[in-house]
Amino acid sequence: MLRCASLSQFRIFLITSVVVCSAPVFGGDWKLTDSVSTELTAVDRTGNDSSSGVVAQVTPRITLEGKGARASARVNYGLTASLGSSDTDPEALTHDLTAEGDLEAIENFFFLGAQASAKLVGDSATSGNVDSINVNSDGRQTYSLQLTPTFRHRLNRYANIVSNNVVDYVDHTGGSGGGDDEGSFGTTMNIGVTSGPVYGPLSWGISATRTRTDFDDREDKTTEANAELGYRIDGRWQVNSSVGYEDNEVQTDRDNTDGVTWNVGTVWTPNPRTSATLSYGQRYIGSIYSGQFSHRTRKTNLSVDLSRDVTNRRSLRLGDSVFRPFDEGRFVIDGVRGDFFSSIDETDENFVNTRLRVAVALTGRRTTVTLTGDVSNREFEVSDIDEDSYSLGANVSRQLGGGYSASLAANYDQADDTARGDSDSYDLSFSLSKQLSSSTSASVEVFHRERNASVAGDDYSENRITVSLTSSFF
């Protein structure tokens, strides 16, 4: 069954077109690549929302990367059109977009950044991963757009005026739980003064920030004032600290959301291949902390990310556009199978999020092994929902020679949700590809997923066989 594209879907086409068409105007080194994939997938699903049949899909994809004298951009956009036979019911049009760009609009004064994402996500922590074939059972299409206008003015060698501002929009379309589009709009206004170069290794700053987010059913407001002080000890170590005050009008059952905030942290960069940051502080929710570690060698890449703070679903969606696989030490959002990391409950309620993510890649001459892990706890601020989720993933890919390559992947997810029950799922896949020419390749994939859930009738088993042909024309 075909469905018409919504207005929100059109926004993604418009955003992508503007970024792709305008970026080369600024000159510099730009690379534009394309591909078109045609797939036929035989699906056999038993249990929840059972279906069987063949799904035909076409996915044109375009990638732009480059940097000019005053602009840079990275865009990866794919549009998947699907048509199912028998009792399959794929989404007619789905979008997969990751985009970020920067422009120095007025030299040394006005800078404009932009980030955008579109992806499929599960309806809750227990729904598991979704894609365009099964999204109608357990998920929905989401979009996010964020603009970051920044103003900088050097007063003298002693101080600079800085204004870091944000305008963002997040939309959640459809889904088995909500049904209607859910949009939220946010703005952040900031003004501050930072130290100039005369202070050498010492840095300081004072700032005031006002944030407002309009949801369908509420309005959140936060006002903050902060003073920061940092010192670079040497080329390897830097220490940072901040103290401030926050006044929050947010959704919570806590008696008090105002008060003094503080944070201390350090940055360690012993060499160009290794970096680590660690910070600890206090807010109205209690302790907050964050830590990142990355290390690269010629054949290995390790990334670790640990954090605790208050957030909500829209804030995490806004971060989707900047997580790439081992790109500058950041983590991956899998655009093929949906959100690699476990989904959150389908609500815009604030929650305290505690999360540990680990990713390791081992690269040989012909073989690459990637291991990923995710442990999360989410304590919601009003409903007392408590979610725990765990994810483990492994992928082995190998070049076989003669234009052939193969990959074997396994993933395990477990979620404990006080609102929706418990579930665990695993999937296995094997694919074999053949490079037919410099611009064309063919592949076949066998895929199996098993899900067990405490909610009656929510279990399913799914098998797929996919044959695809991918070509590029540029």
C-alpha angles and dihedrals in degrees: 000000000000124000129196118249113257126233088257090058090053090054090063092053090050095047093048093047092052093050095044096044098043101042099075090054089078094062125223131100113334131167123198120187132174142189139181119205124195116194138183114195125187107208128195114177124172129185120022112035091353117203142159134189142081126303120201116203137181120193121185110191133188129191127193125184129166153112131229134183093282106005141057133180143176117192130172115175131170129177117200120200114193135189122183133201131211110004098335113121111192122173108265096223127016130173133217113187136162115172138160133166144166131207130187094212096175115024113257091347119060124036126177124199127185135190129180137175140179123185147142117258137180121258094236145356090275099049096080126205120337136194137179092284098054103021092106090062101050114000155029145228117263133192133191134184126183129182121191113194110188129188123197129181127174110220095186138305089301106056147006131208112228130183116186111186135176135201116182143168130195126189130187112196125200122325135162093263104042107025097190132073114270117201131178129187126203138185132188123193118192137175128177150150122234133189123270129226095271091082094063112197092004118090131182140169144174124204146167123211133189119191127185128180124186114205127180092264107020148022123232122201131184130181120190137179120190141178118200133196127183139169131197106217095188140320091299107038135053129169125204135187139175139185128189150131130260131198112193133189098185139137108276144119092226117120094224131029098167132082149087119329129196139175137184127188149153139221121212122190108166093168140352091270099052133055137162136181129187131180137171130187150140134258135160089285091056124245121020126184143164136189136178130186129179131174130178133190130170092275106019138059123188127185128178126181126183126176146157124189142115116278142139140224096273093053091054091048090054088057093054093084095063102046111097132165108278089326107150089340095302129132132255132254106199108228094187103059099020128251108003090200119066117275125243130235114286098256138095091226116133118250140179106250122203113181142169121190128182130181130178128183124190115192126193132174093277105000133067124189121192124188124186135181135182131185118181139173122190122189111189118221101224113013095047089230110160119198128188120182135178130190133184125180138179130184129181120187127179138183106229100188129246090068093300126126133174137194136192121197135182129181133181126193130181128182132184111194123175090205102044104022129240133309141172129191140176134190135195128194138177125190134183121196134189125198103223096180140341090283105027134064136170130206144177124207133191114201134183129182129181124189129186120190136180091223110091114253094011097107122102144169122208134189127186139180115193129189116190141178120200126191137172127207107187 
